[in-house]
Amino acid sequence: MELEFFGGAGEVGRNCFMVSEGRDDLMLDCGVKLGEVEEHPLLSPEDIHRVRRIAISHTHLDHIGFLPYMLKKGCKAPIYCTKPTRDMTQLLLSDYQRIGRGRKITTKDVERVMSACNIVEYGEKVCDGMTFSFHNAGHILGSAMVLVEGERKKLLYSADVNMRGTKLLDAARTGLEAEVLILECTYGGKEDKLPAVKTASNELAEAINQTIIEGGSVLIPTFAVGRGQEILLTLDAYMRSGLLEKVPIFIDGMIVRANRIYRHNILSARDEIQKSILVSEYDPFKSPFFHQSERKDRSDVLEQQCIIVSTSGMLTGGPVLGYLKALADNKRNKLLLVGYQAEGTLGRKLLSGEKKIIIDKEEVDVEMSVGQVPFSAHSDHQSLLQLANSTKELKKVFLVHGDPHKIEDMRADLEKKYEVIVPKNGEVHAL
């Protein structure tokens, strides 16, 4: 068995790994890296044509964005994923193609990806050469760790993993058996200690209340899939309880469509949410506090105090940029970042204190305050160690999907018990 790295090694983004045994080549994820310059996996035409099967962990572009290119360039491999992942893949890839990020792909290319998708349930084994199965990763609805079983080795790919339960999801599964682990390190630094979900929720409510009381509006950029739903359900719960000032919550961007997909796949969410909708008949996705703009120029949103939840999460595009441009010059307003901000993105620049930014080729002065609440769907340093230590028979760990210094912090702690490898893109490792 061999493991090859085409992207995601020593970086956050364009996750793409290949597990090979004999003539069986199984690709784990196939993403792009967004930023000022979009980057793709380092795949040659020969690599693309030798892929026999593709297992997708979840629907974020850094894990699925290269799929249309793969099939466009002649890859015939079937794609395997959970049902929520399949449903949301169509949403994200269609938007990716529509807004022009995927400049060389067409609607037909996206349709080709959807036709290649095969739905797999958690725990169900796919047997054709190396056996693999999906197990709850706790990251977003339908997200999965991938357990690959070869003739003599088992490999667990964590993908993006959350070891804490959330409003919507149960925590990631633990106790799986594998000699080899590919472990993400998004928040793998020793300084990374993510607060409990309730603590983060309280911080979010306090920051919003302070801004509303001072007469400002709050802009929350978020990922359409996963983070957006967690934020919205938190805002709804706090507003219903009276702990949050009652102002309209406007939702914009792909979050609206993603909410519908989440609602249709609610049986994949934690029991409490299912019971709320199916037994108590209160549907938080249809909260009376949620609104959408009724005007094309969104002026009805901007002429009142409100909370705006909009894509994209790193301010790399989407309607959030229009709101930011309109709200930036008022110091009473607040920009609240709730997720990871990659190097080179506008979100990272604002978090670093930049006061002059460019939106639509215009210079914008930033007077509004900028804050961050770590409302992450990833695991922190200690939780990642917990996942590794809970994996039975584990001997070797590959560290990926993280900034270099965070990966080094994880290495320092894990190498006390395991063989730890920090791969580079383009490398092949025998297992």
Long-range contacts (C-beta under 8 A, 24 or more apart in sequence): 1-130, 1-150, 1-151, 1-152, 1-153, 1-155, 1-430, 1-431, 2-428, 2-429, 2-430, 2-431, 3-155, 3-180, 3-182, 3-398, 3-428, 3-429, 3-431, 4-427, 4-428, 4-429, 5-400, 5-423, 5-424, 5-425, 5-426, 5-427, 5-428, 5-429, 6-41, 6-42, 6-43, 6-47, 6-425, 6-426, 7-31, 7-33, 7-39, 7-40, 7-41, 7-42, 7-425, 8-62, 8-400, 8-401, 8-425, 9-400, 9-422, 9-423, 9-424, 9-425, 9-427, 10-400, 10-404, 10-407, 10-422, 10-423, 10-424, 10-425, 11-401, 11-403, 11-425, 12-62, 12-186, 12-340, 12-342, 12-401, 12-402, 12-403, 13-39, 13-62, 13-342, 14-39, 14-40, 14-41, 14-62, 14-65, 14-66, 15-62, 15-63, 15-159, 15-400, 15-401, 16-41, 16-43, 16-66, 17-157, 17-182, 17-400, 18-47, 18-51, 19-130, 19-148, 19-150, 19-155, 21-129, 21-130, 21-150, 21-151, 22-129, 23-52, 23-129, 24-52, 24-53, 24-128, 24-129, 24-130, 25-50, 25-51, 25-52, 25-53, 26-51, 26-52, 26-53, 26-54, 26-55, 26-129, 26-130, 26-132, 26-148, 27-51, 27-53, 27-54, 27-55, 27-77, 28-55, 28-57, 28-146, 28-148, 28-157, 28-159, 28-182, 29-55, 29-56, 29-57, 29-63, 29-64, 29-157, 29-159, 30-54, 30-56, 30-63, 30-64, 30-65, 30-66, 30-67, 30-70, 31-60, 31-61, 31-62, 31-63, 31-64, 31-65, 31-66, 32-61, 32-62, 32-65, 32-66, 33-62, 34-61, 34-62, 34-65, 34-101, 34-314, 34-316, 34-342, 34-345, 35-316, 35-342, 35-343, 35-344, 35-345, 36-344, 38-101, 40-66, 40-69, 41-66, 42-425, 42-426, 43-70, 45-73, 45-74, 48-73, 48-74, 48-75, 49-74, 49-75, 51-75, 51-77, 52-77, 52-129, 53-77, 53-78, 53-79, 53-80, 53-126, 53-128, 53-129, 54-78, 54-79, 54-80, 55-79, 55-80, 55-81, 55-126, 55-132, 55-134, 55-146, 56-80, 56-81, 56-85, 56-89, 57-85, 57-137, 57-143, 57-144, 57-145, 57-146, 57-157, 57-159, 57-160, 58-85, 58-137, 58-139, 58-140, 58-142, 58-143, 58-144, 58-159, 58-160, 59-84, 59-85, 59-88, 59-89, 59-91, 59-92, 59-140, 59-142, 59-225, 60-92, 60-140, 60-160, 60-223, 60-225, 60-226, 61-92, 61-96, 63-159, 63-160, 64-89, 64-92, 64-93, 65-93, 65-96, 65-102, 67-93, 67-113, 68-93, 68-97, 68-102, 68-105, 68-109, 68-110, 68-112, 68-113, 69-102, 69-104, 69-105, 69-109, 71-109, 71-112, 71-113, 71-116, 72-104, 72-105, 72-109, 72-112, 77-116, 78-116, 78-118, 79-113, 79-116, 79-117, 79-118, 80-117, 80-118, 80-120, 80-126, 80-132, 80-134, 81-117, 81-118, 81-119, 81-120, 81-134, 81-142, 81-144, 82-119, 82-120, 82-121, 82-122, 82-134, 82-142, 82-143, 82-144, 82-268, 83-119, 83-142, 83-265, 83-268, 84-140, 84-141, 84-142, 84-261, 84-262, 84-265, 84-268, 85-142, 85-143, 85-144, 86-114, 86-117, 86-119, 87-261, 87-264, 87-265, 88-141, 88-142, 88-225, 88-258, 88-261, 89-113, 89-114, 89-117, 90-114, 91-224, 91-225, 91-254, 91-257, 91-258, 91-261, 92-224, 92-225, 92-254, 95-224, 95-254, 99-317, 99-318, 101-317, 135-172, 135-173, 135-176, 136-169, 136-170, 136-172, 136-173, 137-161, 137-162, 137-172, 137-173, 138-162, 138-163, 138-164, 138-165, 138-166, 138-169, 138-170, 138-171, 138-172, 138-173, 138-377, 139-169, 139-172, 139-226, 139-377, 139-378, 140-169, 140-225, 140-226, 140-377, 141-168, 141-169, 141-225, 141-226, 141-229, 141-262, 141-265, 141-268, 141-269, 142-265, 142-268, 143-226, 145-172, 145-173, 145-176, 147-176, 147-178, 153-179, 153-180, 153-431, 154-178, 154-179, 154-180, 154-393, 155-179, 155-180, 155-181, 155-182, 155-431, 156-180, 156-181, 156-182, 156-391, 157-181, 157-182, 158-182, 158-183, 158-184, 158-387, 159-184, 160-184, 160-186, 160-377, 160-378, 160-401, 161-378, 161-379, 161-384, 161-387, 162-376, 162-377, 162-378, 162-379, 162-383, 163-379, 163-383, 163-384, 163-386, 163-387, 164-194, 164-196, 164-197, 164-379, 164-383, 165-197, 165-270, 166-197, 166-230, 166-270, 166-377, 167-197, 167-230, 167-233, 167-234, 167-237, 167-270, 167-273, 168-229, 168-230, 168-233, 168-262, 168-269, 168-270, 168-273, 169-269, 169-270, 170-270, 172-379, 172-387, 174-386, 174-387, 174-390, 174-391, 175-390, 175-391, 175-392, 176-390, 176-391, 176-392, 177-391, 177-392, 177-393, 178-391, 178-392, 178-393, 178-394, 179-393, 179-394, 179-395, 179-396, 179-431, 180-394, 180-395, 180-396, 180-397, 180-398, 180-431, 181-387, 181-388, 181-391, 181-394, 181-396, 181-397, 181-398, 182-397, 182-398, 182-400, 183-384, 183-387, 183-388, 183-397, 183-398, 183-399, 183-400, 183-410, 184-378, 184-379, 184-384, 184-400, 184-401, 184-402, 185-384, 185-399, 185-400, 185-401, 185-402, 185-403, 185-406, 185-407, 185-410, 186-340, 186-376, 186-378, 186-401, 186-402, 186-406, 187-340, 187-376, 187-378, 187-379, 187-380, 187-381, 187-384, 187-402, 187-406, 188-381, 188-384, 188-399, 188-402, 188-406, 188-407, 188-409, 188-410, 189-381, 189-403, 189-405, 189-406, 189-409, 190-381, 190-409, 192-380, 192-381, 192-406, 193-380, 193-381, 193-382, 194-374, 194-376, 194-378, 194-379, 194-380, 194-383, 195-374, 200-373, 200-374, 200-375, 201-234, 201-238, 201-375, 203-373, 204-231, 204-234, 204-235, 204-238, 204-336, 204-338, 204-373, 204-375, 205-238, 205-243, 205-244, 207-334, 207-336, 207-371, 207-373, 208-235, 208-244, 208-245, 208-307, 208-334, 208-336, 209-244, 209-245, 211-332, 211-333, 211-334, 211-369, 212-245, 212-247, 212-305, 213-245, 214-332, 215-305, 215-332, 216-305, 216-330, 216-332, 216-333, 216-334, 216-368, 217-304, 217-305, 217-306, 217-307, 217-308, 217-327, 217-333, 217-334, 218-306, 218-307, 218-308, 218-333, 218-334, 218-336, 219-308, 219-310, 219-320, 219-323, 219-324, 219-327, 219-333, 219-334, 219-335, 219-336, 219-368, 220-307, 220-308, 220-309, 220-310, 220-336, 220-338, 221-310, 221-311, 221-312, 221-313, 221-314, 221-315, 221-320, 221-324, 221-335, 221-337, 221-338, 221-347, 222-255, 222-309, 222-310, 222-311, 222-313, 222-338, 222-339, 223-311, 223-312, 223-313, 223-339, 224-253, 224-254, 224-255, 224-257, 224-258, 224-311, 224-312, 225-254, 225-258, 226-377, 227-313, 227-338, 227-339, 227-375, 227-377, 228-255, 228-258, 228-259, 228-309, 228-311, 229-255, 229-258, 229-259, 229-262, 229-285, 230-375, 230-377, 231-309, 231-338, 231-375, 232-259, 232-284, 232-285, 232-287, 232-290, 232-309, 233-273, 233-284, 233-285, 234-375, 235-289, 235-307, 235-309, 236-284, 236-287, 236-289, 236-290, 237-284, 239-287, 239-289, 240-287, 240-289, 246-289, 247-304, 247-305, 247-306, 247-307, 248-289, 248-291, 248-304, 248-306, 248-307, 249-287, 249-289, 249-290, 249-291, 249-306, 249-307, 249-308, 249-309, 250-291, 250-292, 250-293, 250-301, 250-306, 250-307, 250-308, 250-309, 250-310, 251-290, 251-291, 251-292, 251-309, 251-310, 252-292, 252-293, 252-298, 252-301, 252-308, 252-309, 252-310, 252-311, 252-319, 252-320, 252-323, 253-310, 253-311, 253-312, 253-318, 253-319, 253-320, 254-311, 254-318, 255-309, 255-310, 255-311, 256-292, 259-285, 298-322, 298-323, 302-326, 302-327, 313-338, 313-339, 313-347, 314-339, 314-340, 314-341, 314-342, 314-345, 314-346, 314-347, 314-348, 315-345, 315-346, 315-347, 315-350, 316-345, 316-346, 316-347, 321-346, 321-359, 321-360, 324-359, 324-364, 325-359, 325-360, 325-362, 325-364, 327-368, 328-357, 328-364, 328-365, 328-366, 328-367, 328-368, 329-364, 329-365, 329-367, 329-368, 330-367, 330-368, 331-367, 331-368, 331-369, 332-368, 333-368, 333-369, 334-368, 334-369, 334-370, 334-371, 335-368, 335-369, 335-370, 335-371, 336-371, 336-372, 336-373, 337-370, 337-371, 337-372, 337-373, 338-372, 338-373, 338-374, 338-375, 339-375, 339-376, 339-377, 340-376, 340-378, 343-403, 381-409, 381-410, 381-413, 384-410, 385-410, 385-413, 385-414, 388-414, 388-418, 389-417, 394-418, 395-419, 396-420, 396-421, 396-431, 397-421, 398-422, 398-423, 398-429, 399-423
